[in-house]
């Protein structure tokens, strides 16, 4: 089953963004040709990467240049998860990796129950170092679950596979058939009252430094170092966020976040595009606090297209 292209095509075709992100990521990597003449660009990061790019438009516009974009964004995608999957990404020989984090990617507790989807034993020493042996022992069930998941696709994707099979069966009997895999999880803009309510609930104390922050920074550094050592172009883009999200956290957190990336960009020689380097996004460009709607998506995609054409096309 694991080696069947038909199986992975089936899973990807009937899967849902957000709910089945881990399976969708694995399906795309397993379906990727081992060798072809295309120059590969990987779009990685959280659900922002998944939602904020029109990958089909990028591929259409760069087809003549022999460049193909793969959208490998998935919900969460903290540096912890990027570190765990880096070997799987790098073995497919991308020419360029565009990584889209935002402040929550570094300043937020990591849900260890997600480890099983992306598990790599290379993470264990860093869990011990930054979280401590007691925390690792307390969460040992997740690690045992992860090891079991590495040996069984059915166990690993036990939540996704029944839903995918049900969707396929329902589609078989439906009059209006599914025309292709879904690209996005979010479609309808949230109301103004939603933003106001969330801001009033949040206060301004989110995204403060803790053990996860330090581990995230260390694992990103290891990722960036290996990417650059392999001669891969790395572009880190601060993911666009709704203007009101700044009320969730103190200015010091944003300054520290940007300082970290600027320092690492200088150290390793990658490109960092912060908020000031991006197009101006306003309230009308967003579905919620972190995901662009179609208007914002086209704006962001055109920016990436222009930036890539001017700076990396003939690099």
C-alpha positions as CSV (number, residue, x, y, z in Angstrom):
1,X,0.0,0.0,0.0
2,X,2.7,2.5,1.0
3,X,4.4,2.0,-2.4
4,X,1.2,2.4,-4.5
5,X,0.9,5.6,-6.5
6,X,-2.8,4.9,-6.9
7,X,-3.3,4.8,-3.2
8,X,-1.7,8.1,-2.6
9,X,-3.6,9.7,-5.6
10,X,-6.8,8.4,-4.1
11,X,-5.9,9.8,-0.6
12,X,-4.9,13.2,-1.9
13,X,-7.9,13.5,-4.2
14,X,-10.5,12.9,-1.5
15,X,-8.7,14.5,1.5
16,X,-9.5,17.8,3.2
17,X,-7.1,20.6,3.9
18,X,-6.6,21.2,7.6
19,X,-8.2,17.9,8.7
20,X,-5.9,15.7,6.6
21,X,-2.8,17.9,6.2
22,X,-0.3,15.3,7.4
23,X,-1.6,12.7,4.9
24,X,-1.7,15.3,2.1
25,X,1.9,16.2,2.8
26,X,3.0,12.6,2.6
27,X,1.0,12.0,-0.5
28,X,2.5,14.9,-2.3
29,X,6.1,13.8,-1.4
30,X,5.4,10.2,-2.4
31,X,3.9,11.2,-5.7
32,X,6.7,13.5,-6.6
33,X,8.8,12.2,-9.5
34,X,12.2,11.0,-8.3
35,X,13.9,12.9,-11.2
36,X,12.6,15.2,-13.8
37,X,13.8,18.3,-15.7
38,X,11.7,20.8,-13.6
39,X,13.2,23.2,-11.1
40,X,11.4,22.6,-7.8
41,X,10.2,25.3,-5.5
42,X,8.8,24.1,-2.1
43,X,6.3,26.4,-0.3
44,X,6.4,25.3,3.3
45,X,5.0,26.6,6.6
46,X,1.8,26.7,8.5
47,X,-1.8,26.8,7.2
48,X,-0.8,30.3,5.9
49,X,1.4,28.7,3.3
50,X,-1.4,26.3,2.4
51,X,-4.1,29.0,2.1
52,X,-2.1,32.1,1.0
53,X,-0.7,31.0,-2.3
54,X,-2.5,30.3,-5.6
55,X,-0.1,27.5,-6.5
56,X,-1.9,26.7,-9.7
57,X,-1.5,30.3,-10.9
58,X,2.2,30.2,-10.1
59,X,2.7,26.9,-12.0
60,X,0.8,28.2,-14.9
61,X,2.9,31.4,-15.1
62,X,6.2,29.7,-14.7
63,X,5.6,26.6,-16.8
64,X,7.6,27.8,-19.7
65,X,10.5,28.4,-17.4
66,X,10.5,24.8,-16.3
67,X,9.7,25.7,-12.7
68,X,7.2,23.9,-10.6
69,X,5.8,25.0,-7.2
70,X,4.7,22.5,-4.6
71,X,2.5,23.7,-1.8
72,X,3.5,21.7,1.2
73,X,2.0,23.9,3.9
74,X,0.2,22.2,6.8
75,X,-1.6,23.3,9.9
76,X,0.8,24.3,12.7
77,X,4.1,23.6,10.9
78,X,6.2,24.9,13.8
79,X,10.0,24.7,13.4
80,X,9.7,21.6,15.5
81,X,7.8,19.9,12.7
82,X,9.8,21.4,9.9
83,X,12.9,20.0,11.6
84,X,11.3,16.5,11.8
85,X,10.4,16.4,8.1
86,X,13.5,18.2,6.7
87,X,15.1,15.0,5.4
88,X,12.0,14.0,3.6
89,X,11.9,17.5,2.0
90,X,15.5,17.7,1.1
91,X,15.8,14.3,-0.6
92,X,13.5,15.6,-3.3
93,X,16.1,18.2,-4.3
94,X,14.2,21.5,-4.3
95,X,16.1,24.4,-5.8
96,X,14.3,26.9,-3.6
97,X,12.4,26.6,-0.3
98,X,10.0,29.4,0.6
99,X,9.2,29.1,4.3
100,X,6.2,31.1,5.7
101,X,6.1,31.3,9.5
102,X,4.4,33.9,11.6
103,X,4.9,35.0,15.2
104,X,2.8,32.1,16.7
105,X,5.1,29.6,14.9
106,X,7.8,30.4,17.5
107,X,5.9,31.9,20.5
108,X,3.4,29.2,21.3
109,X,3.3,25.9,23.1
110,X,3.6,22.8,20.8
111,X,1.0,20.2,20.9
112,X,3.0,17.0,21.4
113,X,0.1,14.8,20.3
114,X,0.9,15.9,16.7
115,X,4.4,14.4,16.8
116,X,3.2,11.1,15.4
117,X,2.4,12.6,12.0
118,X,5.9,14.0,11.4
119,X,8.0,12.0,13.9
120,X,11.8,11.8,13.6
121,X,14.0,10.3,16.4
122,X,16.4,13.3,15.8
123,X,13.9,15.4,17.8
124,X,14.4,13.4,21.1
125,X,17.6,15.1,22.3
126,X,16.1,18.5,21.9
127,X,12.9,17.5,23.7
128,X,15.2,16.4,26.6
129,X,17.3,19.5,26.5
130,X,14.6,22.2,26.3
131,X,11.6,20.6,28.0
132,X,13.4,18.3,30.5
133,X,13.3,14.6,31.2
134,X,10.2,14.9,33.4
135,X,8.2,16.5,30.6
136,X,9.3,13.9,28.1
137,X,8.4,11.1,30.5
138,X,5.1,12.7,31.2
139,X,4.3,12.8,27.4
140,X,5.8,9.4,26.7
141,X,2.5,8.1,25.3
142,X,2.8,10.5,22.4
143,X,6.3,9.2,21.6
144,X,5.2,5.6,21.8
145,X,2.3,6.5,19.5
146,X,4.7,8.1,17.1
147,X,6.9,5.0,16.9
148,X,3.9,2.8,16.3
149,X,2.7,5.2,13.6
150,X,6.0,4.9,11.8
151,X,5.3,1.2,11.2
152,X,1.6,1.4,10.2
153,X,0.0,3.8,7.8
154,X,-3.4,2.7,8.9
155,X,-2.6,3.5,12.5
156,X,-0.9,6.7,11.7
157,X,-3.8,8.1,9.6
158,X,-6.6,6.3,11.5
159,X,-8.6,9.5,11.7
160,X,-8.1,10.6,8.0
161,X,-8.6,7.3,6.1
162,X,-12.2,6.6,7.2
163,X,-13.2,10.1,6.3
164,X,-11.5,9.9,2.9
165,X,-13.1,6.5,2.1
166,X,-16.6,7.9,3.1
167,X,-16.0,11.0,0.9
168,X,-15.1,8.7,-2.1
169,X,-18.1,6.5,-1.6
170,X,-20.4,9.5,-1.3
171,X,-18.9,11.0,-4.4
172,X,-19.5,7.8,-6.3
173,X,-23.3,8.1,-5.8
174,X,-23.5,11.9,-6.1
175,X,-24.8,13.7,-9.2
176,X,-22.3,16.5,-8.9
177,X,-18.9,14.8,-8.7
178,X,-15.8,16.2,-7.0
179,X,-13.8,17.8,-9.8
180,X,-10.4,17.6,-8.0
181,X,-8.6,17.9,-4.7
182,X,-9.5,20.8,-2.5
183,X,-6.8,23.4,-2.2
184,X,-8.1,25.5,0.7
185,X,-9.9,25.0,4.0
186,X,-11.3,28.5,4.5
187,X,-13.6,30.4,2.1
188,X,-15.9,32.8,4.0
189,X,-14.7,36.0,5.6
190,X,-15.4,36.3,9.3
191,X,-17.6,39.2,10.5
192,X,-16.3,42.4,12.1
193,X,-17.8,41.3,15.4
194,X,-15.6,38.2,15.3
195,X,-12.4,40.2,15.2
196,X,-13.5,42.5,18.0
197,X,-14.6,39.6,20.2
198,X,-11.4,37.7,19.7
199,X,-9.3,40.8,20.5
200,X,-11.2,41.5,23.7
201,X,-10.8,37.8,24.8
202,X,-7.1,37.6,24.0
203,X,-5.7,40.6,25.9
204,X,-2.1,41.3,24.9
205,X,-0.2,38.5,26.6
206,X,0.1,35.9,23.8
207,X,3.4,34.8,22.3
208,X,5.9,35.1,25.1
209,X,9.2,33.3,25.3
210,X,9.2,29.9,26.9
211,X,11.0,26.5,26.4
212,X,9.3,25.9,23.2
213,X,10.5,29.2,21.8
214,X,14.1,28.4,22.5
215,X,13.7,24.9,21.0
216,X,12.0,26.4,17.9
217,X,14.8,28.8,17.4
218,X,17.5,26.1,17.7
219,X,15.7,23.7,15.3
220,X,15.1,26.5,12.8
221,X,18.8,27.3,12.9
222,X,19.7,23.6,12.3
223,X,17.2,23.5,9.4
224,X,18.5,26.7,7.8
225,X,22.1,25.6,8.2
226,X,21.5,22.3,6.4
227,X,19.4,23.9,3.6
228,X,22.2,26.4,2.9
229,X,24.9,23.8,3.1
230,X,23.1,21.9,0.4
231,X,23.1,24.9,-1.8
232,X,19.4,25.4,-1.7
233,X,18.0,29.0,-1.9
234,X,16.0,29.7,1.3
235,X,13.5,32.6,1.5
236,X,11.7,33.2,4.8
237,X,8.6,35.3,4.6
238,X,6.8,36.7,7.6
239,X,3.3,35.4,6.9
240,X,0.7,38.2,6.4
241,X,-1.7,38.7,9.3
242,X,-4.8,40.8,10.0
243,X,-3.8,44.3,11.3
244,X,-5.8,43.7,14.5
245,X,-3.7,40.6,15.5
246,X,-1.1,43.0,16.9
247,X,-3.4,43.6,19.8
248,X,-2.8,40.0,20.8
249,X,0.8,40.5,21.9
250,X,3.3,43.1,23.1
251,X,5.5,44.9,20.7
252,X,8.6,43.4,22.3
253,X,7.6,39.9,21.0
254,X,7.4,41.2,17.4
255,X,10.7,42.9,17.7
256,X,12.4,39.8,19.1
257,X,10.8,37.7,16.3
258,X,12.0,39.9,13.5
259,X,15.5,40.4,15.1
260,X,15.9,36.6,15.2
261,X,15.2,36.2,11.5
262,X,17.3,39.1,10.5
263,X,20.2,37.8,12.5
264,X,19.9,34.3,11.1
265,X,19.5,35.6,7.5
266,X,22.8,37.5,7.9
267,X,24.5,34.5,9.5
268,X,23.4,31.9,6.9
269,X,22.9,34.1,3.8
270,X,19.2,33.4,3.2
271,X,16.6,36.0,2.3
272,X,14.2,37.3,5.0
273,X,11.2,39.3,3.9
274,X,9.5,41.0,6.9
275,X,6.3,42.9,7.1
276,X,7.8,46.0,5.6
277,X,8.9,44.1,2.5
278,X,5.5,42.8,1.7
279,X,2.5,44.4,0.0
280,X,0.1,46.4,2.1
281,X,-2.6,44.1,3.4
282,X,-5.7,45.6,4.9
283,X,-8.7,44.2,6.8
284,X,-10.5,43.3,3.5
285,X,-7.7,40.9,2.5
286,X,-8.3,38.4,5.3
287,X,-10.7,35.6,6.1
288,X,-9.7,35.6,9.8
289,X,-6.6,36.8,11.7
290,X,-4.1,34.7,9.8
291,X,-5.5,33.5,6.4
292,X,-5.9,35.6,3.3
293,X,-9.1,35.5,1.3
294,X,-9.1,35.2,-2.5
295,X,-8.3,39.0,-2.9
296,X,-5.4,38.8,-0.5
297,X,-4.2,35.5,-2.0
298,X,-4.0,37.0,-5.5
299,X,-2.1,40.0,-4.1
300,X,0.4,37.8,-2.3
301,X,0.8,35.4,-5.2
302,X,1.5,38.2,-7.6
303,X,4.1,39.6,-5.2
304,X,5.8,36.2,-5.0
305,X,5.7,35.8,-8.8
306,X,7.3,39.3,-9.3
307,X,9.9,38.8,-6.6
308,X,10.8,35.4,-8.0
309,X,11.0,36.6,-11.6
310,X,13.3,39.5,-10.6
311,X,15.5,37.9,-8.1
312,X,15.7,34.1,-8.6
313,X,14.5,33.1,-12.0
314,X,18.0,33.1,-13.6
315,X,19.9,32.5,-10.4
